[in-house]
Amino acid sequence: MRGFAEKLQGYRREKGMSQEKLAEVIGVSRQAVSKWESGQTYPEMDKMLALSRLFGVSLDHLVLDGPGSEESGEAPEYPEKTAVYLSRPHYEYKSKTTCFGLPLVHIHLGRGIYVAKGIIAVGTVAIGVLPVGVIAIGGLCFGAVSLGLISLAGLALGLLLAVGGLACGALAAGGVAVGIIAVGGLALGMYSFGGCAVASRIAIGGYASGHIAVGESVRGAYTWAVVNGAFSSVNGDELREAVNREYPLLWKPFVNMILSIFK
């Protein structure tokens, strides 16, 4: 009678699977599969159940050579109302090279929530200098939800730059943007540009509300109404004079960028 290690190797080969592929399906490392097949270690119970389900043999056959073996030709039987669950397949790679105590690259993916921590991190939840995940936290972040210095996501929170459907940051761009400089469909900030722009200082948009407001519908201390949607209809010299008078310390390249759309 064959032992567990020999059976495992035989069934894997019958399936045409490499050790790497079996490891990916079961949710372990290739080294773990290698140790199982060499008889150095045995799988945990949940992994053993997953193997029996995958190969279509009973659990006692894998372990004890009981009913359901290939010799008997019987299909594995499970009692009614007994659920056998495959472990969630996942893939993990962690580089040996580290920086500041973190792996240079950590990838942790699969069905479920898997956390990756590294300089470059890819996972369901990713934490690092360059994280990519459903939830990303760190420096330059990419994800559905991200929090970092620079964030690009559906919901982006960035200390410096945030770009997303809902973006909050020093410089924010998105469907709804909140920041010191905000650009978006709905822009709220100190300087706002968008379809609906509300700002404490300068607002430019379809609807603009601010101390200085430029748009088709405007509200503020100093206002310029756009004619037929053409911002070139606004007198740029008058606008520049007002901006320089009200905010003399405003960075000149930024002023030039704002006024570049006006003659």
DRENDODO-152475 format. One record per residue (C-alpha): residue in three letters; x negated, y negated, z negated; residue number from 1. Coordinates in steps of 0.1 Angstrom, whole numbers, plus 5000, padded with zeros to 4 digits. Each point is the difference from the previous one (the first is absolute). Last residue first. Example, Ala and Ser with C-alpha at 12.3 -4.5 7.8 and 13.67 -1.06 7.14 Angstrom:
<sites>
SITE|type|x|y|z|seq
SITE|Ser|4863|5011|4929|2
SITE|Ala|5014|5034|4993|1
</sites>
This chain:
<sites>
SITE|type|x|y|z|seq
SITE|Lys|5073|4130|5224|263
SITE|Phe|5011|5026|4974|262
SITE|Ile|4991|5037|4999|261
SITE|Ser|4964|4992|4989|260
SITE|Leu|5013|4981|4969|259
SITE|Ile|4999|5029|4977|258
SITE|Met|4966|5012|5012|257
SITE|Asn|4986|4965|4998|256
SITE|Val|5012|4997|4964|255
SITE|Phe|4984|5033|4991|254
SITE|Pro|4967|4989|5016|253
SITE|Lys|5003|4968|4979|252
SITE|Trp|5003|5017|4966|251
SITE|Leu|5027|4980|4981|250
SITE|Leu|4984|4974|4977|249
SITE|Pro|5020|4971|5015|248
SITE|Tyr|5034|5017|4994|247
SITE|Glu|5027|4974|5002|246
SITE|Arg|4981|4975|5023|245
SITE|Asn|4982|5026|5021|244
SITE|Val|5033|5019|5005|243
SITE|Ala|5019|4968|5008|242
SITE|Glu|4974|4988|5025|241
SITE|Arg|4999|5034|5017|240
SITE|Leu|5038|5000|5004|239
SITE|Glu|4999|4965|5015|238
SITE|Asp|4972|5010|5024|237
SITE|Gly|5018|5033|5010|236
SITE|Asn|5032|4983|5011|235
SITE|Val|5024|5029|5002|234
SITE|Ser|5013|5010|5034|233
SITE|Ser|4972|5025|5003|232
SITE|Phe|5019|5021|4975|231
SITE|Ala|5025|5008|5027|230
SITE|Gly|5031|5017|4985|229
SITE|Asn|5023|4978|5019|228
SITE|Val|4988|4969|4981|227
SITE|Val|4981|5007|4968|226
SITE|Ala|5010|4977|4970|225
SITE|Trp|4972|4985|4980|224
SITE|Thr|5004|4995|4963|223
SITE|Tyr|4981|4982|4972|222
SITE|Ala|5016|5003|4965|221
SITE|Gly|5017|5033|5008|220
SITE|Arg|5026|5019|5019|219
SITE|Val|4999|5011|5036|218
SITE|Ser|5021|5019|5025|217
SITE|Glu|4983|5004|5034|216
SITE|Gly|4967|4998|4983|215
SITE|Val|4973|4980|4983|214
SITE|Ala|5000|4994|4963|213
SITE|Ile|4975|4981|4978|212
SITE|His|5010|5002|4963|211
SITE|Gly|5017|5032|5009|210
SITE|Ser|5030|5017|5016|209
SITE|Ala|4998|5013|5036|208
SITE|Tyr|5027|5018|5019|207
SITE|Gly|4987|5011|5034|206
SITE|Gly|4965|4997|4987|205
SITE|Ile|4973|4978|4985|204
SITE|Ala|4998|4993|4962|203
SITE|Ile|4972|4980|4984|202
SITE|Arg|4997|4994|4962|201
SITE|Ser|5022|5019|4976|200
SITE|Ala|5011|5022|5028|199
SITE|Val|5031|5017|5014|198
SITE|Ala|4998|5013|5036|197
SITE|Cys|5029|5018|5016|196
SITE|Gly|4990|5013|5035|195
SITE|Gly|4964|4996|4990|194
SITE|Phe|4971|4980|4986|193
SITE|Ser|4995|4992|4964|192
SITE|Tyr|4973|4980|4981|191
SITE|Met|5004|5001|4962|190
SITE|Gly|5021|5031|5004|189
SITE|Leu|5031|5018|5011|188
SITE|Ala|5003|5013|5036|187
SITE|Leu|5031|5018|5012|186
SITE|Gly|4994|5013|5035|185
SITE|Gly|4964|4998|4993|184
SITE|Val|4968|4980|4992|183
SITE|Ala|4991|4990|4965|182
SITE|Ile|4970|4981|4988|181
SITE|Ile|4999|4998|4962|180
SITE|Gly|5021|5031|5001|179
SITE|Val|5033|5017|5006|178
SITE|Ala|5009|5016|5033|177
SITE|Val|5032|5017|5010|176
SITE|Gly|4998|5016|5034|175
SITE|Gly|4963|4998|4997|174
SITE|Ala|4968|4979|4995|173
SITE|Ala|4986|4990|4967|172
SITE|Leu|4968|4981|4992|171
SITE|Ala|4995|4997|4962|170
SITE|Gly|5022|5031|4998|169
SITE|Cys|5035|5014|5002|168
SITE|Ala|5012|5018|5030|167
SITE|Leu|5033|5017|5007|166
SITE|Gly|5001|5016|5034|165
SITE|Gly|4962|5000|4999|164
SITE|Val|4968|4980|5000|163
SITE|Ala|4984|4989|4968|162
SITE|Leu|4967|4981|4998|161
SITE|Leu|4980|4987|4970|160
SITE|Leu|5015|5015|4968|159
SITE|Gly|5021|5023|5020|158
SITE|Leu|5034|5016|4994|157
SITE|Ala|5014|5017|5031|156
SITE|Leu|5033|5018|5003|155
SITE|Gly|5002|5016|5034|154
SITE|Ala|4962|4999|5000|153
SITE|Leu|4968|4982|5007|152
SITE|Ser|4983|4988|4969|151
SITE|Ile|4968|4980|4994|150
SITE|Leu|4988|4996|4964|149
SITE|Gly|5022|5028|4989|148
SITE|Leu|5035|5014|4995|147
SITE|Ser|5016|5021|5027|146
SITE|Val|5034|5016|5006|145
SITE|Ala|5006|5018|5033|144
SITE|Gly|4963|5001|5004|143
SITE|Phe|4967|4984|5010|142
SITE|Cys|4978|4983|4974|141
SITE|Leu|4967|4980|5003|140
SITE|Gly|4989|4998|4964|139
SITE|Gly|5019|5023|4977|138
SITE|Ile|5034|5016|4996|137
SITE|Ala|5019|5019|5028|136
SITE|Ile|5034|5017|4996|135
SITE|Val|5011|5020|5030|134
SITE|Gly|4963|5002|5007|133
SITE|Val|4968|4984|5013|132
SITE|Pro|4975|4987|4976|131
SITE|Leu|4968|4980|5009|130
SITE|Val|4984|4990|4968|129
SITE|Gly|5018|5026|4981|128
SITE|Ile|5033|5015|4988|127
SITE|Ala|5023|5020|5023|126
SITE|Val|5033|5015|4989|125
SITE|Thr|5013|5023|5027|124
SITE|Gly|4964|5003|5010|123
SITE|Val|4971|4985|5019|122
SITE|Ala|4972|4983|4980|121
SITE|Ile|4968|4983|5013|120
SITE|Ile|4980|4989|4970|119
SITE|Gly|5018|5028|4982|118
SITE|Lys|5031|5011|4981|117
SITE|Ala|5026|5021|5017|116
SITE|Val|5033|5009|4982|115
SITE|Tyr|5023|5026|5014|114
SITE|Ile|5038|4997|4997|113
SITE|Gly|5019|5026|5020|112
SITE|Arg|4995|5018|5032|111
SITE|Gly|4963|4996|5008|110
SITE|Leu|4970|4977|5001|109
SITE|His|4970|4993|4978|108
SITE|Ile|4971|4983|5018|107
SITE|His|4971|4986|4979|106
SITE|Val|4971|4983|5017|105
SITE|Leu|4970|4982|4984|104
SITE|Pro|5008|5019|4968|103
SITE|Leu|5003|4977|4970|102
SITE|Gly|4975|4995|4972|101
SITE|Phe|4989|4966|5013|100
SITE|Cys|4992|5016|5033|99
SITE|Thr|5001|5037|5006|98
SITE|Thr|4988|5024|5027|97
SITE|Lys|5014|5035|4994|96
SITE|Ser|5030|4992|5021|95
SITE|Lys|5034|5011|4989|94
SITE|Tyr|5023|5017|5024|93
SITE|Glu|5035|5012|4991|92
SITE|Tyr|5027|5016|5021|91
SITE|His|5035|5010|4988|90
SITE|Pro|5024|5028|5003|89
SITE|Arg|5027|4998|4972|88
SITE|Ser|5001|5034|4984|87
SITE|Leu|5024|5024|5016|86
SITE|Tyr|5030|5007|4977|85
SITE|Val|5016|5033|4993|84
SITE|Ala|5035|4996|4986|83
SITE|Thr|5017|5030|4983|82
SITE|Lys|5037|4997|5004|81
SITE|Glu|5002|5035|5013|80
SITE|Pro|4970|5022|4993|79
SITE|Tyr|4971|4998|5025|78
SITE|Glu|4993|5028|5025|77
SITE|Pro|4969|5002|5022|76
SITE|Ala|5005|5019|5032|75
SITE|Glu|4993|5037|5000|74
SITE|Gly|4974|5016|5022|73
SITE|Ser|4989|5023|4972|72
SITE|Glu|4963|4998|5010|71
SITE|Glu|5003|4962|5007|70
SITE|Ser|5008|4995|4964|69
SITE|Gly|5035|4989|4988|68
SITE|Pro|5000|5022|4969|67
SITE|Gly|4968|4999|4979|66
SITE|Asp|4963|4995|5008|65
SITE|Leu|4994|4984|4966|64
SITE|Val|4992|4963|5009|63
SITE|Leu|5010|4995|5036|62
SITE|His|5025|5028|4998|61
SITE|Asp|5014|4986|4967|60
SITE|Leu|5007|4967|5017|59
SITE|Ser|5019|5015|5029|58
SITE|Val|4989|4995|5036|57
SITE|Gly|5011|4975|5026|56
SITE|Phe|4965|4985|5005|55
SITE|Leu|5011|4964|4992|54
SITE|Arg|5023|5011|4972|53
SITE|Ser|4974|5021|4983|52
SITE|Leu|4974|4972|5004|51
SITE|Ala|5024|4974|4985|50
SITE|Leu|5007|5022|4970|49
SITE|Met|4963|5005|4994|48
SITE|Lys|4995|4963|5002|47
SITE|Asp|5027|4994|4973|46
SITE|Met|4984|5028|4979|45
SITE|Glu|4965|4986|5001|44
SITE|Pro|4977|5016|5026|43
SITE|Tyr|4973|5025|4990|42
SITE|Thr|4963|4994|4997|41
SITE|Gln|4967|5016|5011|40
SITE|Gly|5016|5027|5022|39
SITE|Ser|4983|4988|5032|38
SITE|Glu|5034|4992|5016|37
SITE|Trp|5011|4980|4970|36
SITE|Lys|4967|4981|4999|35
SITE|Ser|5002|4991|5037|34
SITE|Val|5036|4988|4995|33
SITE|Ala|4989|4977|4971|32
SITE|Gln|4971|4987|5022|31
SITE|Arg|5024|4991|5027|30
SITE|Ser|5018|4977|4975|29
SITE|Val|5035|5004|4988|28
SITE|Gly|5035|4991|5012|27
SITE|Ile|5013|5033|5013|26
SITE|Val|5004|4988|5036|25
SITE|Glu|4967|4981|5000|24
SITE|Ala|4981|5028|4984|23
SITE|Leu|5014|5024|5026|22
SITE|Lys|4988|4977|5028|21
SITE|Glu|4965|4996|4985|20
SITE|Gln|4996|5038|4995|19
SITE|Ser|5009|5004|5036|18
SITE|Met|5034|5014|5010|17
SITE|Gly|5008|5025|5028|16
SITE|Lys|5029|5013|4980|15
SITE|Glu|4984|5035|5001|14
SITE|Arg|4968|4984|4988|13
SITE|Arg|5017|4985|4969|12
SITE|Tyr|5017|5034|4993|11
SITE|Gly|4966|5018|5001|10
SITE|Gln|4982|4975|4978|9
SITE|Leu|5027|5000|4974|8
SITE|Lys|5002|5037|5000|7
SITE|Glu|4963|5004|4995|6
SITE|Ala|4999|4976|4971|5
SITE|Phe|5031|5015|4984|4
SITE|Gly|4986|5036|5000|3
SITE|Arg|5007|5025|5027|2
SITE|Met|5012|5035|4992|1
</sites>
